[in-house]
Amino acid sequence: MEQTIVEADLRGFFQRLGHVEHGCSEWVLVDPRSREIRGTGFFTDPDLLLMSLQAYSGSYNVQVCRNPRPRSCQTPPGGNNQFDRARNRAVPLDQLEILDSTVILWRSRGRSTQDQVAAIAANLMARVGINEYSVETAGPLVSIRILFQPSPVRRFGALEDCRTVFARLEEHFRERMTTEEKADVEIVPNSSPELHDSVIGVLQPSTSGWVMGRWLYAPADQPDATLEKMLTDLVAGKPLATTAGHSTTVMAVRTEGLISDWSADDPYGDDAFNDGGGIIPKGGPLKIESEEGKQAKGQIENLETLSREAYLRRCRAVWRAPVATKPLNSRTGGGARPGELWAIEGNSYKAVQDWMLSGMENILRAQDAMVLWASSRLLPGAFHARGVERLSGKALEDIEGISEMTMAVQAQAQFRQQFKRLPMLFPHGPSDSIGQILSQMRAFRHSDEAISHLPGLAVIDGLDDFAPDSHGLREVRYLAQDAHCAVWVSSIGAPILESLCDLHVTLVLGETPIRSWLESPQVASDPDLALSRQVLPRLFGDTQGRIPCALRARHPHEMWTAHAYHLYYPGTGRFQNIVPKKEG
């Protein structure tokens, strides 16, 4: 069995970082396949760090931020000492304050072993006069970690100045290398202050298997005075001194905790410890477990783990998506929940489409959500064009200079910057069925663990064009439950029964349809009918190009009905909420 954490080395590395003096140390979980951050956590207690790493060290690369966030960015004390899987960004570059170390990465050119690369790096540090550093190995790379005191950000100013200083420092090290050393090793440009590094004592998973965690050769306990002088001269623009301190150095190898008790070529083997043998404590029962029993026990544990993870995922992803209509939003407690199916119908497909676009944009502005969009009438190009119209409040024909390609690209970029995460658009062919489109959405939703933890909303615009029968609605319901997301569907041609959805919304656009709608038997028993007959006639007449719009929402399970009122701008697709005033 692989030993994934060497506790003694990890504790020493945690203390040696020096981050605890600033309040805490920031750690990240990195996907070994995509190299993306899947979670971050602030830790002040080594014991709690060890407990958290036991759950993640086999699935993620555990790394430490070279420079943790300042106190203003840290979570409350109750959120420390645990990983937050919702955070996917490490140090915010514009708020970097605690900068106390950097790392110089070395890589062999193919003719040197790791020990030889480490010796070359240590010799170079000695030649330039730096004596306080640490030499560490991380997979195929060798790292030189050097400490600062005080922070270069506070000494030299902006973050860009620090990047420039570090680049000049790396260039100085390259110039001090001999011709033989340049043929054997190279310095990787990696001394930027906002990066994160592997840790000592933790095995890291990779695509090629397990990679040994860092082995420490010469720990640095305090900042080096020569390095401080070098940084000061670099900022001042002075040439660095080239006098050599000494030509050789002695590497003190730490071996405690790095060598296990039983080596790989153990002459006794593992058989002597599996079947029989051993000393039973006094009074201890002798238990012999069969292979079938072990398999059944393992299956039960796997089922319990899957159930717990599914439950925790749904607890973390509980949400309510805001919608365009404020009265409906407050009546539903905030909007749609995962697993719910909303059906939106009306006498104008463009008004229904714009109503769903308004709700989707409100969600993406407010929070980080995964929105999946498929439409029979609005393909990706038209989707962005409609978004630019809604953002500017003008039709594309009325926007000055929009015919220029530069202006069009700038308008689209401005539209994309409005949201925390852009929706995923799913183009389709004329022969694609609703099952094929929904299977693409479901596969994308389940393709990544971090994405599946995000709140999800799937919008099917024009369901009657895809699947006019109830079979398509059952497939949409399965998408809502299996992909753990709320689903909004629109249908203009074929009506959808109220009993088949969680919320049924009807949009009525225009004066004549609204008058007919008020007198129809469909709304005869609605509790808001009297108020609608008072409010809606006030919206008729000259509304400066705006069209009155009435909304009826029916919840068939909770047995309530609500009316809402809008003024609709057909050119830009915007809705203006109308709050009725009570008579008297």
C-alpha positions, 0 to 999 in steps of 0.5 A: 500500500502506498504511503501518501503522507510522511507526517514528520516532513509535512509538519516541518515543511508547514512550520518552515514556510513562515506563513503562520506568522502572518495569520495562516497558510494557503493550500490548493488542490490541483487536478493532476490531469488538467492542472486546474485548481479545484479548491483552496483552504487556509490552515493554521493548525498542522493537525487539521491540515493532516486530517484534511489531506488524508481525504484529498492526497490520493486524488489531487496534487496538494500544493501550497501557495508561494504567497498566501492571501492577505487577511482581508481576503481570508474567510472568517475563522470558522471557514479556516482549516478546511478546503473550500471546493467552491474556490478555484482561484489562488492568490488575487494578484491585485491584493498580494501583500504577504510575499516572503519567498520565491522558488527557482526551478532547475531541470536536467537537460538529460545527462544529469541525475536529480542529485547532480542537478541539486548539487549544481544548484547548491554550488551556484547559490554558494558562488553568488554568496547566498547561504540560506536556501533550501534545495528540494526535488519535485518529480523531475524538477529541482527547486531552490527556495529562498526567503525574503524579509521584509516583503519585496512588495512593500519594499519595491512597490507594485506587483509588476516591479516584483515580477521584473526583479525576479526575472532579473534575478533569474537572469543573473543566475543564468549568467553565473552558470559555467558552460559545463553547467549550462550544458547539463541543467537549465533554469525554468522561468517560474519565479513569479510571486503568484504561483504555488508549489508542491509540498514535502512529505506528500506523494503527488498523483500524475498521469504517469503514476505516483510522483515522490513528494519533495525531499529536503536537502538543506533547509533555510531557517532565515532570510539571507543577507546577501539576497537582500542586498542583491534585490536592493541593487536590482531595484536600484539598477546597479550591476550585481557583484560577481565575486565568488564566495566559495566554490563548493558546498556540503549538502546535509541530507535529511533522511528521517521519515523518508525511508520506510521500515520495509524496503521494496526488496524485503526478503521476507515478502508479504505472505508471512503477514497475510495468512496466519502467524502473528501473536494474539494479545491476551484475551483477543479473539481470533477473526478469520475473514473470507474473501467473499466477506471482504468483497461484500464489505468493500461494496457496502463501503463504496455504496455508503461513500457514493451516497454520502458524496451525492448527498453532500453534492446536493447540499452544496448545490442547493440554490434558487435561480432569480428570474426576470419577474420580481413578483414571481421571484418572491412568490417562488422563494427565489426562483427555480431549484435543482430538479424543477421543470418550468414551462413558459408559453405565450403568444410571441416566441420572441417575448418568451425567449427574451423573458428566459434571457432576462432570467438567465442574465440575472443569474449569471450576474449574481453568482457563478452558475453553469447555464446550458442553452439550446434553442431552435430559433437562436443559434450562437451568433444570434444569441450574442447579437441579442445580448448586445442589443439588451446590453446597449438598450438599442437595436443593432441597426441603431448602434453607431459604428456596429458595422465595423468589425472592431466595434462589433468585437468590442461590443461582444467582449463588453457583453461577455464581461457582464457575467461571472461565467458565460452560458454554454451554447449547444448548436444542433443540426436539423436532424438532431433529436431532443434526446441527442441534445439533452445527452450532450448537456448531461455528458457535459454536466457530468464531465468534470467534478467541479462543474457538477458542483456548480448550480445548474440551469438548462434552458430549452428554447422552442421545445415544440420544435424539437419534441412536440409530444410528451416523450420529449418532456419526460427526457427533459425531466430526466435531465433535470433530475440526473444532471441536478439542475433546473430546466426552463422550457418554452413552447409556443405551438404545442401546449404543455399540461400544467400537471407535467411541470413544476411551474407553468408560466403564460405570457400574453403580449399585446392589448387585444390578446390581453383583453381576450385573456381577461375574459377567458374562462382560464383566468376566471377563478384566479385570485388576482383577476380583479387586480389585473382588470384594474392594472392592465388597462392603464398600460394600454394606449401610447406607451412609447413603443413598449408593449403591455405584457401580462404574466400568469404563473400557476404552480400545480403542486402547491395550488397557487396562481400569481399574476404579474405585469410588464412593459416589453421593449420588442427591439431590445428584448427588455422587460420593465416590471410594473408594481400595481398600486392599490386603489384607495 
